[in-house]
Amino acid sequence: MVAGAAPAEERASLAQLRQLRQVSLGVEVASPLPTTTVESLTAHLVTALREREPSLTTRDGLPDRIRVVVSVRPMSATTLRGFWLPFSGTYGVGAVRLAVERLVSLPGASRPFPALVWHTERLVGGPWHMTDREIGTLVDEMISEMVEARRQPLP
């Protein structure tokens, strides 16, 4: 949820989030990770969404979508010179974002269009060889945050 959102906007976003029952998944990975692939991250999301209450069913081609974007890149300790680092080597630096998009209709619009109704983001920074584990942990945290937002009563 966007900090500082007006109460009416927050209420509308939470209402849209609570109405989700089935979603498609979109997973993007900006640069290759040590072992995580788009396919493995998608499988992880499907399992995590199914196991939480209220659960979400995933199916390809649905207009309501959960999009995960992993923008983590390897950076050498030399590139990061000036920052305190516990050892030299390669670090994973970037962000992971989870967003919920739904089709919305506005007065005067000729047809519904996808709109962002909820999102969260986490920063990643650590040794490159631990990046996969950190991304998995952060994705689990973000899904838990989304599930908790779906459970909240409307303001």
C-alpha positions as CSV (number, residue, x, y, z in Angstrom):
1,M,0.0,0.0,0.0
2,V,1.2,3.5,-0.8
3,A,2.2,5.5,2.3
4,G,0.0,8.6,2.8
5,A,-2.8,7.3,0.6
6,A,-6.2,9.0,1.2
7,P,-8.7,6.9,3.3
8,A,-11.0,6.6,0.3
9,E,-8.2,5.3,-1.9
10,E,-7.0,2.9,0.8
11,R,-10.5,1.6,1.2
12,A,-10.9,1.1,-2.6
13,S,-7.5,-0.7,-2.8
14,L,-8.3,-3.0,0.1
15,A,-11.7,-3.8,-1.4
16,Q,-10.1,-4.7,-4.7
17,L,-7.5,-6.8,-2.9
18,R,-10.2,-8.7,-0.9
19,Q,-12.2,-9.6,-4.0
20,L,-9.3,-11.6,-5.5
21,R,-10.1,-15.3,-5.9
22,Q,-8.1,-16.3,-9.0
23,V,-5.0,-14.6,-10.4
24,S,-2.4,-15.1,-13.1
25,L,1.2,-14.7,-12.2
26,G,3.8,-12.6,-13.9
27,V,7.4,-13.1,-12.8
28,E,10.3,-11.1,-14.2
29,V,14.0,-11.5,-13.3
30,A,16.2,-8.6,-14.5
31,S,19.4,-10.5,-14.6
32,P,20.3,-14.2,-14.0
33,L,20.5,-15.3,-10.4
34,P,22.8,-17.9,-8.9
35,T,20.2,-20.7,-9.0
36,T,16.7,-19.1,-9.0
37,T,14.9,-19.1,-12.3
38,V,11.6,-17.6,-13.4
39,E,10.1,-21.1,-13.4
40,S,11.3,-22.0,-9.9
41,L,10.1,-18.6,-8.5
42,T,6.7,-19.1,-10.2
43,A,6.4,-22.5,-8.7
44,H,7.3,-21.1,-5.2
45,L,4.6,-18.4,-5.6
46,V,1.9,-20.9,-6.7
47,T,2.6,-23.1,-3.6
48,A,2.8,-20.1,-1.2
49,L,-0.5,-18.6,-2.5
50,R,-2.3,-22.0,-2.3
51,E,-1.1,-22.7,1.3
52,R,-2.2,-19.4,2.8
53,E,-5.7,-18.4,3.9
54,P,-7.6,-17.0,2.2
55,S,-5.9,-18.9,-0.7
56,L,-5.7,-17.8,-4.2
57,T,-6.0,-20.0,-7.3
58,T,-3.5,-19.3,-10.1
59,R,-4.3,-19.8,-13.8
60,D,-2.7,-18.4,-16.9
61,G,-4.5,-15.7,-18.9
62,L,-6.6,-14.1,-16.1
63,P,-6.8,-10.3,-16.1
64,D,-6.2,-10.1,-12.3
65,R,-2.5,-10.6,-11.8
66,I,0.2,-10.8,-9.2
67,R,3.4,-9.5,-10.7
68,V,6.8,-10.2,-9.0
69,V,9.8,-8.2,-10.4
70,V,13.3,-9.2,-9.2
71,S,15.8,-6.4,-10.0
72,V,18.9,-7.8,-8.3
73,R,22.2,-7.6,-10.0
74,P,25.7,-8.9,-9.1
75,M,28.1,-6.1,-8.1
76,S,31.7,-6.5,-7.2
77,A,33.2,-5.2,-3.9
78,T,35.3,-2.9,-6.1
79,T,32.2,-1.3,-7.6
80,L,30.8,-0.8,-4.1
81,R,34.0,0.8,-2.8
82,G,33.2,3.3,-0.1
83,F,30.7,1.0,1.6
84,W,31.8,-1.2,4.5
85,L,31.8,-4.8,3.4
86,P,32.8,-7.8,5.5
87,F,34.7,-9.4,2.7
88,S,35.7,-8.8,-0.9
89,G,33.7,-10.6,-3.6
90,T,30.4,-10.3,-5.4
91,Y,27.3,-8.9,-3.8
92,G,23.6,-9.1,-4.9
93,V,22.1,-5.6,-4.8
94,G,18.6,-4.5,-5.8
95,A,15.0,-4.9,-5.0
96,V,12.1,-7.4,-5.2
97,R,8.6,-6.0,-5.8
98,L,5.2,-7.7,-5.5
99,A,2.3,-6.0,-7.1
100,V,-1.4,-6.8,-7.5
101,E,-3.0,-5.6,-10.7
102,R,-6.8,-5.7,-11.4
103,L,-9.0,-4.6,-14.3
104,V,-10.8,-1.4,-13.4
105,S,-13.4,0.6,-15.1
106,L,-13.6,4.4,-15.0
107,P,-16.4,6.6,-16.1
108,G,-15.6,7.8,-19.6
109,A,-13.1,5.0,-20.3
110,S,-14.0,2.9,-23.4
111,R,-13.0,-0.3,-21.7
112,P,-11.5,-1.7,-18.4
113,F,-7.7,-1.4,-18.0
114,P,-5.2,-2.9,-15.6
115,A,-4.4,-0.9,-12.6
116,L,-2.1,-1.3,-9.6
117,V,-4.3,-1.9,-6.5
118,W,-1.6,-3.0,-4.0
119,H,2.1,-3.4,-3.8
120,T,5.1,-3.9,-1.6
121,E,8.8,-3.9,-2.1
122,R,11.9,-5.1,-0.3
123,L,15.6,-4.2,-0.8
124,V,18.2,-6.9,-1.3
125,G,21.8,-6.5,-0.3
126,G,24.2,-9.3,0.6
127,P,26.7,-11.8,-0.6
128,W,25.9,-13.0,-4.1
129,H,25.9,-16.7,-3.1
130,M,23.1,-16.0,-0.6
131,T,20.9,-14.0,-3.0
132,D,18.6,-16.8,-3.9
133,R,17.8,-17.6,-0.3
134,E,17.2,-13.9,0.6
135,I,14.9,-13.4,-2.4
136,G,12.9,-16.5,-1.4
137,T,12.5,-15.2,2.2
138,L,11.5,-11.8,1.0
139,V,8.9,-13.1,-1.4
140,D,7.4,-15.2,1.5
141,E,7.3,-12.0,3.6
142,M,5.6,-10.0,0.9
143,I,3.0,-12.7,0.3
144,S,2.3,-12.8,4.0
145,E,1.9,-9.0,4.0
146,M,-0.5,-9.3,1.1
147,V,-2.5,-12.0,2.8
148,E,-2.7,-9.9,6.0
149,A,-3.9,-6.9,4.0
150,R,-6.6,-9.1,2.4
151,R,-7.8,-10.0,6.0
152,Q,-8.0,-6.5,7.3
153,P,-11.4,-4.9,7.8
154,L,-12.2,-2.0,5.5
155,P,-11.5,1.3,7.1
